[in-house]
């Protein structure tokens, strides 16, 4: 199976979760981390999800799934312990053009939740196309142990430097090479590195030129 890797902007978009047990909890956490507007439908609810609903972190409808529940949803997660219900959700999603993930049932998924390694804005997503979630989790663990803990902070600083260069330097080969040099962690790991000084020198030179024009 050939999958298309994609990072979605879910802020404010309606993400529906059918089911509110332990299967649903990690999926809800992932959706909330992306600032999705999460709605949960289930007749029985875990204590943790009930607490999230009580604090306003998600919308809870304490009842069984009904046809038509997917209206206005961007995506849906079917996370009940009844495969027939999950597949009914998938069928409605397919008919409605809504992306669906039926937990632990790969043939009835439009997308999978990958294992994620995070360092600030840096995300590395790992998928086995549903073949072995355990392998994806093991690879995540290995990568997590190898990546520096301060990589997210460094990326934020690198982003600020990149914006300085892009604002000051026209699109050309010199700018491309400079941006690649900035992305070398061993070069930019300290405040007075040559690339930082060069980037700010570019910004200052171009600003002064613009002021004289």
Biotite code that builds the C-alpha atoms (Angstrom):
import biotite.structure as struc

atoms = struc.array([
    struc.Atom([0.000, 0.000, 0.000], chain_id="A", res_id=1, res_name="UNK", atom_name="CA", element="C"),
    struc.Atom([1.295, 3.435, -0.942], chain_id="A", res_id=2, res_name="UNK", atom_name="CA", element="C"),
    struc.Atom([0.486, 6.157, 1.596], chain_id="A", res_id=3, res_name="UNK", atom_name="CA", element="C"),
    struc.Atom([0.812, 9.912, 1.164], chain_id="A", res_id=4, res_name="UNK", atom_name="CA", element="C"),
    struc.Atom([2.531, 11.522, 4.186], chain_id="A", res_id=5, res_name="UNK", atom_name="CA", element="C"),
    struc.Atom([0.767, 14.731, 5.159], chain_id="A", res_id=6, res_name="UNK", atom_name="CA", element="C"),
    struc.Atom([0.673, 17.181, 8.068], chain_id="A", res_id=7, res_name="UNK", atom_name="CA", element="C"),
    struc.Atom([-2.793, 18.718, 8.477], chain_id="A", res_id=8, res_name="UNK", atom_name="CA", element="C"),
    struc.Atom([-3.804, 22.029, 10.033], chain_id="A", res_id=9, res_name="UNK", atom_name="CA", element="C"),
    struc.Atom([-6.739, 21.080, 12.268], chain_id="A", res_id=10, res_name="UNK", atom_name="CA", element="C"),
    struc.Atom([-7.111, 24.254, 14.317], chain_id="A", res_id=11, res_name="UNK", atom_name="CA", element="C"),
    struc.Atom([-10.819, 24.880, 14.826], chain_id="A", res_id=12, res_name="UNK", atom_name="CA", element="C"),
    struc.Atom([-11.889, 22.047, 12.537], chain_id="A", res_id=13, res_name="UNK", atom_name="CA", element="C"),
    struc.Atom([-14.492, 19.584, 13.789], chain_id="A", res_id=14, res_name="UNK", atom_name="CA", element="C"),
    struc.Atom([-13.007, 16.202, 14.633], chain_id="A", res_id=15, res_name="UNK", atom_name="CA", element="C"),
    struc.Atom([-15.584, 13.619, 15.674], chain_id="A", res_id=16, res_name="UNK", atom_name="CA", element="C"),
    struc.Atom([-14.715, 10.628, 17.853], chain_id="A", res_id=17, res_name="UNK", atom_name="CA", element="C"),
    struc.Atom([-17.222, 7.786, 18.166], chain_id="A", res_id=18, res_name="UNK", atom_name="CA", element="C"),
    struc.Atom([-16.438, 5.945, 21.384], chain_id="A", res_id=19, res_name="UNK", atom_name="CA", element="C"),
    struc.Atom([-15.047, 7.163, 24.683], chain_id="A", res_id=20, res_name="UNK", atom_name="CA", element="C"),
    struc.Atom([-13.071, 4.318, 26.193], chain_id="A", res_id=21, res_name="UNK", atom_name="CA", element="C"),
    struc.Atom([-9.345, 3.684, 26.389], chain_id="A", res_id=22, res_name="UNK", atom_name="CA", element="C"),
    struc.Atom([-9.141, 3.153, 22.611], chain_id="A", res_id=23, res_name="UNK", atom_name="CA", element="C"),
    struc.Atom([-10.338, 6.707, 22.091], chain_id="A", res_id=24, res_name="UNK", atom_name="CA", element="C"),
    struc.Atom([-8.204, 8.467, 24.700], chain_id="A", res_id=25, res_name="UNK", atom_name="CA", element="C"),
    struc.Atom([-4.897, 8.635, 22.813], chain_id="A", res_id=26, res_name="UNK", atom_name="CA", element="C"),
    struc.Atom([-6.662, 9.658, 19.594], chain_id="A", res_id=27, res_name="UNK", atom_name="CA", element="C"),
    struc.Atom([-8.450, 12.462, 21.416], chain_id="A", res_id=28, res_name="UNK", atom_name="CA", element="C"),
    struc.Atom([-5.145, 13.600, 22.915], chain_id="A", res_id=29, res_name="UNK", atom_name="CA", element="C"),
    struc.Atom([-3.566, 13.781, 19.448], chain_id="A", res_id=30, res_name="UNK", atom_name="CA", element="C"),
    struc.Atom([-6.494, 15.751, 18.018], chain_id="A", res_id=31, res_name="UNK", atom_name="CA", element="C"),
    struc.Atom([-6.557, 18.168, 20.941], chain_id="A", res_id=32, res_name="UNK", atom_name="CA", element="C"),
    struc.Atom([-2.795, 18.697, 20.620], chain_id="A", res_id=33, res_name="UNK", atom_name="CA", element="C"),
    struc.Atom([-3.489, 19.927, 17.071], chain_id="A", res_id=34, res_name="UNK", atom_name="CA", element="C"),
    struc.Atom([-6.191, 22.322, 18.392], chain_id="A", res_id=35, res_name="UNK", atom_name="CA", element="C"),
    struc.Atom([-9.026, 20.485, 16.655], chain_id="A", res_id=36, res_name="UNK", atom_name="CA", element="C"),
    struc.Atom([-12.581, 21.096, 17.868], chain_id="A", res_id=37, res_name="UNK", atom_name="CA", element="C"),
    struc.Atom([-13.221, 17.626, 19.281], chain_id="A", res_id=38, res_name="UNK", atom_name="CA", element="C"),
    struc.Atom([-16.705, 16.170, 19.705], chain_id="A", res_id=39, res_name="UNK", atom_name="CA", element="C"),
    struc.Atom([-17.144, 12.757, 21.329], chain_id="A", res_id=40, res_name="UNK", atom_name="CA", element="C"),
    struc.Atom([-20.237, 10.573, 20.980], chain_id="A", res_id=41, res_name="UNK", atom_name="CA", element="C"),
    struc.Atom([-20.595, 7.531, 23.235], chain_id="A", res_id=42, res_name="UNK", atom_name="CA", element="C"),
    struc.Atom([-23.123, 6.084, 25.692], chain_id="A", res_id=43, res_name="UNK", atom_name="CA", element="C"),
    struc.Atom([-20.391, 5.281, 28.225], chain_id="A", res_id=44, res_name="UNK", atom_name="CA", element="C"),
    struc.Atom([-17.371, 7.460, 28.932], chain_id="A", res_id=45, res_name="UNK", atom_name="CA", element="C"),
    struc.Atom([-14.016, 6.881, 30.627], chain_id="A", res_id=46, res_name="UNK", atom_name="CA", element="C"),
    struc.Atom([-13.246, 9.013, 33.673], chain_id="A", res_id=47, res_name="UNK", atom_name="CA", element="C"),
    struc.Atom([-10.484, 10.839, 31.840], chain_id="A", res_id=48, res_name="UNK", atom_name="CA", element="C"),
    struc.Atom([-12.678, 11.815, 28.883], chain_id="A", res_id=49, res_name="UNK", atom_name="CA", element="C"),
    struc.Atom([-15.470, 12.831, 31.262], chain_id="A", res_id=50, res_name="UNK", atom_name="CA", element="C"),
    struc.Atom([-13.023, 15.170, 33.021], chain_id="A", res_id=51, res_name="UNK", atom_name="CA", element="C"),
    struc.Atom([-11.966, 16.684, 29.693], chain_id="A", res_id=52, res_name="UNK", atom_name="CA", element="C"),
    struc.Atom([-15.607, 17.298, 28.806], chain_id="A", res_id=53, res_name="UNK", atom_name="CA", element="C"),
    struc.Atom([-16.315, 18.845, 32.215], chain_id="A", res_id=54, res_name="UNK", atom_name="CA", element="C"),
    struc.Atom([-13.387, 21.245, 31.796], chain_id="A", res_id=55, res_name="UNK", atom_name="CA", element="C"),
    struc.Atom([-14.576, 22.290, 28.328], chain_id="A", res_id=56, res_name="UNK", atom_name="CA", element="C"),
    struc.Atom([-11.705, 20.688, 26.421], chain_id="A", res_id=57, res_name="UNK", atom_name="CA", element="C"),
    struc.Atom([-14.140, 18.774, 24.213], chain_id="A", res_id=58, res_name="UNK", atom_name="CA", element="C"),
    struc.Atom([-17.855, 18.432, 23.492], chain_id="A", res_id=59, res_name="UNK", atom_name="CA", element="C"),
    struc.Atom([-19.509, 15.255, 24.783], chain_id="A", res_id=60, res_name="UNK", atom_name="CA", element="C"),
    struc.Atom([-22.768, 13.755, 23.569], chain_id="A", res_id=61, res_name="UNK", atom_name="CA", element="C"),
    struc.Atom([-23.573, 10.831, 25.827], chain_id="A", res_id=62, res_name="UNK", atom_name="CA", element="C"),
    struc.Atom([-25.521, 8.552, 23.516], chain_id="A", res_id=63, res_name="UNK", atom_name="CA", element="C"),
    struc.Atom([-25.000, 5.960, 20.798], chain_id="A", res_id=64, res_name="UNK", atom_name="CA", element="C"),
    struc.Atom([-23.837, 6.794, 17.292], chain_id="A", res_id=65, res_name="UNK", atom_name="CA", element="C"),
    struc.Atom([-26.609, 7.634, 14.823], chain_id="A", res_id=66, res_name="UNK", atom_name="CA", element="C"),
    struc.Atom([-26.526, 7.974, 11.054], chain_id="A", res_id=67, res_name="UNK", atom_name="CA", element="C"),
    struc.Atom([-26.066, 11.657, 10.272], chain_id="A", res_id=68, res_name="UNK", atom_name="CA", element="C"),
    struc.Atom([-23.697, 12.352, 13.168], chain_id="A", res_id=69, res_name="UNK", atom_name="CA", element="C"),
    struc.Atom([-20.833, 13.008, 10.762], chain_id="A", res_id=70, res_name="UNK", atom_name="CA", element="C"),
    struc.Atom([-22.442, 16.140, 9.297], chain_id="A", res_id=71, res_name="UNK", atom_name="CA", element="C"),
    struc.Atom([-19.989, 19.078, 9.155], chain_id="A", res_id=72, res_name="UNK", atom_name="CA", element="C"),
    struc.Atom([-17.095, 16.930, 10.420], chain_id="A", res_id=73, res_name="UNK", atom_name="CA", element="C"),
    struc.Atom([-13.663, 17.222, 8.817], chain_id="A", res_id=74, res_name="UNK", atom_name="CA", element="C"),
    struc.Atom([-12.599, 13.795, 10.048], chain_id="A", res_id=75, res_name="UNK", atom_name="CA", element="C"),
    struc.Atom([-13.926, 11.029, 12.267], chain_id="A", res_id=76, res_name="UNK", atom_name="CA", element="C"),
    struc.Atom([-12.363, 8.377, 14.465], chain_id="A", res_id=77, res_name="UNK", atom_name="CA", element="C"),
    struc.Atom([-14.386, 5.220, 15.094], chain_id="A", res_id=78, res_name="UNK", atom_name="CA", element="C"),
    struc.Atom([-13.082, 3.908, 18.407], chain_id="A", res_id=79, res_name="UNK", atom_name="CA", element="C"),
    struc.Atom([-15.838, 1.731, 19.837], chain_id="A", res_id=80, res_name="UNK", atom_name="CA", element="C"),
    struc.Atom([-15.338, -1.884, 20.900], chain_id="A", res_id=81, res_name="UNK", atom_name="CA", element="C"),
    struc.Atom([-17.931, -2.985, 18.327], chain_id="A", res_id=82, res_name="UNK", atom_name="CA", element="C"),
    struc.Atom([-16.457, -3.575, 14.831], chain_id="A", res_id=83, res_name="UNK", atom_name="CA", element="C"),
    struc.Atom([-19.930, -3.380, 13.264], chain_id="A", res_id=84, res_name="UNK", atom_name="CA", element="C"),
    struc.Atom([-20.438, 0.143, 14.611], chain_id="A", res_id=85, res_name="UNK", atom_name="CA", element="C"),
    struc.Atom([-16.962, 1.220, 13.524], chain_id="A", res_id=86, res_name="UNK", atom_name="CA", element="C"),
    struc.Atom([-17.595, -0.064, 10.009], chain_id="A", res_id=87, res_name="UNK", atom_name="CA", element="C"),
    struc.Atom([-20.972, 1.664, 9.866], chain_id="A", res_id=88, res_name="UNK", atom_name="CA", element="C"),
    struc.Atom([-19.187, 4.908, 10.757], chain_id="A", res_id=89, res_name="UNK", atom_name="CA", element="C"),
    struc.Atom([-16.642, 4.240, 8.012], chain_id="A", res_id=90, res_name="UNK", atom_name="CA", element="C"),
    struc.Atom([-19.433, 3.609, 5.485], chain_id="A", res_id=91, res_name="UNK", atom_name="CA", element="C"),
    struc.Atom([-21.123, 6.909, 6.341], chain_id="A", res_id=92, res_name="UNK", atom_name="CA", element="C"),
    struc.Atom([-17.791, 8.718, 6.216], chain_id="A", res_id=93, res_name="UNK", atom_name="CA", element="C"),
    struc.Atom([-17.031, 7.313, 2.767], chain_id="A", res_id=94, res_name="UNK", atom_name="CA", element="C"),
    struc.Atom([-20.457, 8.342, 1.487], chain_id="A", res_id=95, res_name="UNK", atom_name="CA", element="C"),
    struc.Atom([-20.073, 11.819, 3.000], chain_id="A", res_id=96, res_name="UNK", atom_name="CA", element="C"),
    struc.Atom([-16.491, 12.500, 1.911], chain_id="A", res_id=97, res_name="UNK", atom_name="CA", element="C"),
    struc.Atom([-15.245, 12.585, 5.505], chain_id="A", res_id=98, res_name="UNK", atom_name="CA", element="C"),
    struc.Atom([-11.846, 11.121, 6.386], chain_id="A", res_id=99, res_name="UNK", atom_name="CA", element="C"),
    struc.Atom([-12.182, 8.155, 8.752], chain_id="A", res_id=100, res_name="UNK", atom_name="CA", element="C"),
    struc.Atom([-9.949, 6.082, 11.000], chain_id="A", res_id=101, res_name="UNK", atom_name="CA", element="C"),
    struc.Atom([-11.442, 2.900, 12.445], chain_id="A", res_id=102, res_name="UNK", atom_name="CA", element="C"),
    struc.Atom([-9.084, 2.077, 15.292], chain_id="A", res_id=103, res_name="UNK", atom_name="CA", element="C"),
    struc.Atom([-7.192, -1.220, 14.891], chain_id="A", res_id=104, res_name="UNK", atom_name="CA", element="C"),
    struc.Atom([-9.065, -2.051, 11.667], chain_id="A", res_id=105, res_name="UNK", atom_name="CA", element="C"),
    struc.Atom([-6.720, -0.997, 8.795], chain_id="A", res_id=106, res_name="UNK", atom_name="CA", element="C"),
    struc.Atom([-9.008, -1.915, 5.855], chain_id="A", res_id=107, res_name="UNK", atom_name="CA", element="C"),
    struc.Atom([-11.517, 0.600, 7.228], chain_id="A", res_id=108, res_name="UNK", atom_name="CA", element="C"),
    struc.Atom([-9.132, 3.532, 7.544], chain_id="A", res_id=109, res_name="UNK", atom_name="CA", element="C"),
    struc.Atom([-8.506, 6.483, 5.237], chain_id="A", res_id=110, res_name="UNK", atom_name="CA", element="C"),
    struc.Atom([-5.582, 7.511, 7.436], chain_id="A", res_id=111, res_name="UNK", atom_name="CA", element="C"),
    struc.Atom([-3.507, 6.225, 10.330], chain_id="A", res_id=112, res_name="UNK", atom_name="CA", element="C"),
    struc.Atom([-2.262, 7.912, 13.475], chain_id="A", res_id=113, res_name="UNK", atom_name="CA", element="C"),
    struc.Atom([1.541, 7.712, 13.241], chain_id="A", res_id=114, res_name="UNK", atom_name="CA", element="C"),
    struc.Atom([3.978, 7.338, 16.088], chain_id="A", res_id=115, res_name="UNK", atom_name="CA", element="C"),
    struc.Atom([5.377, 10.815, 16.714], chain_id="A", res_id=116, res_name="UNK", atom_name="CA", element="C"),
    struc.Atom([8.688, 12.148, 17.976], chain_id="A", res_id=117, res_name="UNK", atom_name="CA", element="C"),
    struc.Atom([8.323, 15.811, 19.000], chain_id="A", res_id=118, res_name="UNK", atom_name="CA", element="C"),
    struc.Atom([10.796, 18.543, 19.791], chain_id="A", res_id=119, res_name="UNK", atom_name="CA", element="C"),
    struc.Atom([8.856, 21.804, 19.773], chain_id="A", res_id=120, res_name="UNK", atom_name="CA", element="C"),
    struc.Atom([7.712, 22.488, 16.209], chain_id="A", res_id=121, res_name="UNK", atom_name="CA", element="C"),
    struc.Atom([9.773, 19.573, 14.915], chain_id="A", res_id=122, res_name="UNK", atom_name="CA", element="C"),
    struc.Atom([7.711, 16.437, 14.348], chain_id="A", res_id=123, res_name="UNK", atom_name="CA", element="C"),
    struc.Atom([8.910, 13.129, 12.951], chain_id="A", res_id=124, res_name="UNK", atom_name="CA", element="C"),
    struc.Atom([6.009, 10.838, 12.052], chain_id="A", res_id=125, res_name="UNK", atom_name="CA", element="C"),
    struc.Atom([6.437, 7.078, 11.651], chain_id="A", res_id=126, res_name="UNK", atom_name="CA", element="C"),
    struc.Atom([3.924, 4.797, 9.951], chain_id="A", res_id=127, res_name="UNK", atom_name="CA", element="C"),
    struc.Atom([3.961, 1.112, 9.050], chain_id="A", res_id=128, res_name="UNK", atom_name="CA", element="C"),
    struc.Atom([0.682, 1.400, 7.084], chain_id="A", res_id=129, res_name="UNK", atom_name="CA", element="C"),
    struc.Atom([-1.034, -0.488, 9.873], chain_id="A", res_id=130, res_name="UNK", atom_name="CA", element="C"),
    struc.Atom([1.238, -3.523, 9.538], chain_id="A", res_id=131, res_name="UNK", atom_name="CA", element="C"),
    struc.Atom([2.962, -3.202, 12.903], chain_id="A", res_id=132, res_name="UNK", atom_name="CA", element="C"),
    struc.Atom([2.128, -0.339, 15.267], chain_id="A", res_id=133, res_name="UNK", atom_name="CA", element="C"),
    struc.Atom([4.516, -1.993, 17.740], chain_id="A", res_id=134, res_name="UNK", atom_name="CA", element="C"),
    struc.Atom([7.424, -1.487, 15.317], chain_id="A", res_id=135, res_name="UNK", atom_name="CA", element="C"),
    struc.Atom([6.453, 2.157, 14.819], chain_id="A", res_id=136, res_name="UNK", atom_name="CA", element="C"),
    struc.Atom([6.459, 2.626, 18.597], chain_id="A", res_id=137, res_name="UNK", atom_name="CA", element="C"),
    struc.Atom([9.872, 0.978, 18.897], chain_id="A", res_id=138, res_name="UNK", atom_name="CA", element="C"),
    struc.Atom([11.337, 3.222, 16.191], chain_id="A", res_id=139, res_name="UNK", atom_name="CA", element="C"),
    struc.Atom([9.829, 6.250, 17.924], chain_id="A", res_id=140, res_name="UNK", atom_name="CA", element="C"),
    struc.Atom([11.515, 5.224, 21.164], chain_id="A", res_id=141, res_name="UNK", atom_name="CA", element="C"),
    struc.Atom([14.894, 4.826, 19.458], chain_id="A", res_id=142, res_name="UNK", atom_name="CA", element="C"),
    struc.Atom([14.650, 8.192, 17.689], chain_id="A", res_id=143, res_name="UNK", atom_name="CA", element="C"),
    struc.Atom([13.467, 9.888, 20.862], chain_id="A", res_id=144, res_name="UNK", atom_name="CA", element="C"),
    struc.Atom([16.572, 8.674, 22.673], chain_id="A", res_id=145, res_name="UNK", atom_name="CA", element="C"),
    struc.Atom([18.876, 9.938, 19.915], chain_id="A", res_id=146, res_name="UNK", atom_name="CA", element="C"),
    struc.Atom([17.517, 13.433, 19.276], chain_id="A", res_id=147, res_name="UNK", atom_name="CA", element="C"),
    struc.Atom([18.800, 16.252, 21.545], chain_id="A", res_id=148, res_name="UNK", atom_name="CA", element="C"),
    struc.Atom([16.218, 17.540, 24.009], chain_id="A", res_id=149, res_name="UNK", atom_name="CA", element="C"),
    struc.Atom([16.901, 21.176, 23.071], chain_id="A", res_id=150, res_name="UNK", atom_name="CA", element="C"),
    struc.Atom([16.276, 20.617, 19.357], chain_id="A", res_id=151, res_name="UNK", atom_name="CA", element="C"),
    struc.Atom([12.918, 22.399, 19.508], chain_id="A", res_id=152, res_name="UNK", atom_name="CA", element="C"),
    struc.Atom([14.442, 25.539, 21.016], chain_id="A", res_id=153, res_name="UNK", atom_name="CA", element="C"),
    struc.Atom([17.202, 25.497, 18.420], chain_id="A", res_id=154, res_name="UNK", atom_name="CA", element="C"),
    struc.Atom([14.613, 25.136, 15.642], chain_id="A", res_id=155, res_name="UNK", atom_name="CA", element="C"),
    struc.Atom([12.743, 28.201, 16.924], chain_id="A", res_id=156, res_name="UNK", atom_name="CA", element="C"),
    struc.Atom([15.966, 30.206, 16.821], chain_id="A", res_id=157, res_name="UNK", atom_name="CA", element="C"),
    struc.Atom([16.756, 28.838, 13.372], chain_id="A", res_id=158, res_name="UNK", atom_name="CA", element="C"),
    struc.Atom([13.317, 29.909, 12.150], chain_id="A", res_id=159, res_name="UNK", atom_name="CA", element="C"),
    struc.Atom([13.914, 33.450, 13.381], chain_id="A", res_id=160, res_name="UNK", atom_name="CA", element="C"),
    struc.Atom([17.263, 33.553, 11.589], chain_id="A", res_id=161, res_name="UNK", atom_name="CA", element="C"),
    struc.Atom([15.694, 32.217, 8.395], chain_id="A", res_id=162, res_name="UNK", atom_name="CA", element="C"),
    struc.Atom([13.070, 34.960, 8.442], chain_id="A", res_id=163, res_name="UNK", atom_name="CA", element="C"),
    struc.Atom([15.817, 37.574, 8.839], chain_id="A", res_id=164, res_name="UNK", atom_name="CA", element="C"),
    struc.Atom([17.664, 36.208, 5.827], chain_id="A", res_id=165, res_name="UNK", atom_name="CA", element="C"),
    struc.Atom([14.544, 35.829, 3.655], chain_id="A", res_id=166, res_name="UNK", atom_name="CA", element="C"),
    struc.Atom([13.464, 39.401, 4.436], chain_id="A", res_id=167, res_name="UNK", atom_name="CA", element="C"),
    struc.Atom([16.878, 40.864, 3.655], chain_id="A", res_id=168, res_name="UNK", atom_name="CA", element="C"),
    struc.Atom([18.303, 38.704, 0.894], chain_id="A", res_id=169, res_name="UNK", atom_name="CA", element="C"),
    struc.Atom([16.752, 38.309, -2.590], chain_id="A", res_id=170, res_name="UNK", atom_name="CA", element="C"),
    struc.Atom([15.980, 34.817, -3.840], chain_id="A", res_id=171, res_name="UNK", atom_name="CA", element="C"),
    struc.Atom([19.260, 33.592, -5.307], chain_id="A", res_id=172, res_name="UNK", atom_name="CA", element="C"),
    struc.Atom([21.887, 30.886, -4.961], chain_id="A", res_id=173, res_name="UNK", atom_name="CA", element="C"),
    struc.Atom([23.708, 32.815, -2.241], chain_id="A", res_id=174, res_name="UNK", atom_name="CA", element="C"),
    struc.Atom([20.587, 32.841, -0.063], chain_id="A", res_id=175, res_name="UNK", atom_name="CA", element="C"),
    struc.Atom([19.969, 29.147, -0.648], chain_id="A", res_id=176, res_name="UNK", atom_name="CA", element="C"),
    struc.Atom([23.517, 28.245, 0.391], chain_id="A", res_id=177, res_name="UNK", atom_name="CA", element="C"),
    struc.Atom([23.320, 30.477, 3.460], chain_id="A", res_id=178, res_name="UNK", atom_name="CA", element="C"),
    struc.Atom([20.056, 28.875, 4.618], chain_id="A", res_id=179, res_name="UNK", atom_name="CA", element="C"),
    struc.Atom([21.571, 25.417, 4.254], chain_id="A", res_id=180, res_name="UNK", atom_name="CA", element="C"),
    struc.Atom([24.611, 26.531, 6.228], chain_id="A", res_id=181, res_name="UNK", atom_name="CA", element="C"),
    struc.Atom([22.364, 27.866, 8.982], chain_id="A", res_id=182, res_name="UNK", atom_name="CA", element="C"),
    struc.Atom([20.637, 24.480, 9.204], chain_id="A", res_id=183, res_name="UNK", atom_name="CA", element="C"),
    struc.Atom([23.862, 22.765, 10.271], chain_id="A", res_id=184, res_name="UNK", atom_name="CA", element="C"),
    struc.Atom([23.440, 22.341, 13.997], chain_id="A", res_id=185, res_name="UNK", atom_name="CA", element="C"),
    struc.Atom([27.173, 22.160, 14.671], chain_id="A", res_id=186, res_name="UNK", atom_name="CA", element="C"),
    struc.Atom([27.527, 25.596, 13.071], chain_id="A", res_id=187, res_name="UNK", atom_name="CA", element="C"),
    struc.Atom([24.615, 27.289, 14.842], chain_id="A", res_id=188, res_name="UNK", atom_name="CA", element="C"),
    struc.Atom([24.896, 25.759, 18.286], chain_id="A", res_id=189, res_name="UNK", atom_name="CA", element="C"),
    struc.Atom([26.328, 28.941, 19.811], chain_id="A", res_id=190, res_name="UNK", atom_name="CA", element="C"),
    struc.Atom([25.364, 32.586, 19.603], chain_id="A", res_id=191, res_name="UNK", atom_name="CA", element="C"),
    struc.Atom([28.452, 33.914, 17.820], chain_id="A", res_id=192, res_name="UNK", atom_name="CA", element="C"),
    struc.Atom([28.660, 31.258, 15.107], chain_id="A", res_id=193, res_name="UNK", atom_name="CA", element="C"),
    struc.Atom([29.789, 32.492, 11.658], chain_id="A", res_id=194, res_name="UNK", atom_name="CA", element="C"),
    struc.Atom([26.418, 31.780, 10.067], chain_id="A", res_id=195, res_name="UNK", atom_name="CA", element="C"),
    struc.Atom([24.544, 33.890, 12.616], chain_id="A", res_id=196, res_name="UNK", atom_name="CA", element="C"),
    struc.Atom([26.925, 36.791, 12.142], chain_id="A", res_id=197, res_name="UNK", atom_name="CA", element="C"),
    struc.Atom([26.731, 36.417, 8.364], chain_id="A", res_id=198, res_name="UNK", atom_name="CA", element="C"),
    struc.Atom([22.924, 36.305, 8.416], chain_id="A", res_id=199, res_name="UNK", atom_name="CA", element="C"),
    struc.Atom([22.691, 39.461, 10.491], chain_id="A", res_id=200, res_name="UNK", atom_name="CA", element="C"),
    struc.Atom([25.354, 41.143, 8.382], chain_id="A", res_id=201, res_name="UNK", atom_name="CA", element="C"),
    struc.Atom([23.199, 40.422, 5.315], chain_id="A", res_id=202, res_name="UNK", atom_name="CA", element="C"),
    struc.Atom([20.162, 41.879, 7.077], chain_id="A", res_id=203, res_name="UNK", atom_name="CA", element="C"),
    struc.Atom([22.022, 45.029, 8.153], chain_id="A", res_id=204, res_name="UNK", atom_name="CA", element="C"),
    struc.Atom([23.601, 45.590, 4.727], chain_id="A", res_id=205, res_name="UNK", atom_name="CA", element="C"),
    struc.Atom([20.318, 45.207, 2.871], chain_id="A", res_id=206, res_name="UNK", atom_name="CA", element="C"),
    struc.Atom([18.464, 47.447, 5.350], chain_id="A", res_id=207, res_name="UNK", atom_name="CA", element="C"),
    struc.Atom([21.042, 50.210, 4.953], chain_id="A", res_id=208, res_name="UNK", atom_name="CA", element="C"),
    struc.Atom([20.890, 49.889, 1.162], chain_id="A", res_id=209, res_name="UNK", atom_name="CA", element="C"),
    struc.Atom([17.101, 50.170, 1.226], chain_id="A", res_id=210, res_name="UNK", atom_name="CA", element="C"),
    struc.Atom([17.257, 53.283, 3.432], chain_id="A", res_id=211, res_name="UNK", atom_name="CA", element="C"),
    struc.Atom([19.644, 55.011, 1.006], chain_id="A", res_id=212, res_name="UNK", atom_name="CA", element="C"),
    struc.Atom([17.487, 54.210, -2.022], chain_id="A", res_id=213, res_name="UNK", atom_name="CA", element="C"),
])
